[in-house]
Amino acid sequence: MRTDLPVGIHDLTFATTSLVLTHDELARHTGTNPAKYRHGIGQTSMSIPAADEDIVTMAANAAAPIIERHGTDRIRTVLFATETGIDQSKAAGIHVHQLLGLHRNVRVVELKQACYGATAALQLACALVHADPRQHVLVLASDIARYDLDSPGEATQGAAAAAILITTHPAIATINTPSGLYTRDVMDFWRPNYRTTPIVNGKKSVDTYLEALDLTWHDYQQQGGIPLEKLRAICYHQPFTRMAHKAHHHLLKTTGTTPTTQAIKATTTYNETIGNSYTASLYLALTALLDSTAPLDGETIGLFSYGSGSVAEFLTATLQPGYQPHLRTQAHQQAIADRTPLTYDTYRTLHTAQLPTDGTEHRTPHHTHGTYRLAGTNAHQRLYEAGPARTSST
Ligand code: CAA
């Protein structure tokens, strides 16, 4: 195994849903002061999936431009991270493999540990590429954050998929060693198999997130990590964007560091309008940072990944010289702008709709703006199809 080769992010993009609910619309109906949503939790809107969108369609839509740019020949592994699993047995990535026309000589697996799953996938991908530098690994992180109606979590919903291509000599960023790690058995947020929404202890989840940040940072330092002052920015997992600000203040306070030029606001612009996307959230924060700031060539940034339950990791990435032309800023802004606003009543109808569970044939209406769609279900199988992308609908 060659461990001296630079390995990391060669391409990075995301897709979201075709529908959006604004927090002003939510506030009008819940009677909540809109300032609580805007400033208290730091959200302005959240992506809501149409009836023909799910984690597979979002992931396929996210990965398609990467395949278009880099081809399929060198992809030997697809790692699909999610906590919105559609099957207890089959990996959702196999549907994506089929939709994108990947080769048969590929391994596809699904990974789960709440929102941390994508970072586990990223690290496994780097290890696979170190072991076989010829191969490219496609990491997909796709989730729909869905909470009970009228619950405190409702304002922190959202949906998106990130697609990341891991290779040697990456165009965008190398992933560095060491990492700081953390695991503690805690019931702050979980979803038993029989539920479609999680059970959440909101306050405990925030406290555990901050504890995990403390302990991963401490471990990162113990493992020989670089000091906070040398990190140009830190991207945090963002269940809601105020959490990133809370976390950063907490880290500065506990380490006794004075605020520097580290950019946090720039990391929140996509998540504040898309909402929580669980596994994808941290990578949307990274994308937002790269898309919106002046060149960070050669700079090292921190990444804090947290998954309830709970597992966390603090790692760093170093931006490669000349990375900016490889970004997909316009496509990201377009995906956000293209979403169709929902009324509160339509949102509630969509929230309660469920696919049949008795195996009868069901066809979903064509609403998605994306290329890939869930066409329906039959005989307990999800049926996907590719079609021309649409630009408007509801
Ligand atoms: N103007 C400005 N701010 C206001 C306000 C107003 N009019 N009214 C209230 N606020 C502020 C409050 O002061 C509070 O701020 P602080 O946190 O700084 O004290 C903030 O708005 C939130 O208000 P509440 O404390 O009343 O909280 P809530 O009952 O609405 O619940 C929540 C907030 C716990 C985040 C809830 O949305 C939730 O349970 N979300 C899901 C769980 C979650 O996201 N946990 C995060 C860590 S777990 C994780 O990261 C994994 C994951 O992805 C789920």
Boltz pocket constraint, residues with backbone or C-beta under 6 A from the ligand:
constraints:
  - pocket:
      binder: B
      contacts: [[A, 33], [A, 35], [A, 36], [A, 37], [A, 39], [A, 40], [A, 41], [A, 115], [A, 152], [A, 153], [A, 154], [A, 155], [A, 156], [A, 189], [A, 200], [A, 201], [A, 202], [A, 203], [A, 205], [A, 206], [A, 209], [A, 237], [A, 238], [A, 239], [A, 240], [A, 243], [A, 276], [A, 278], [A, 306], [A, 307], [A, 308]]
      max_distance: 6.0
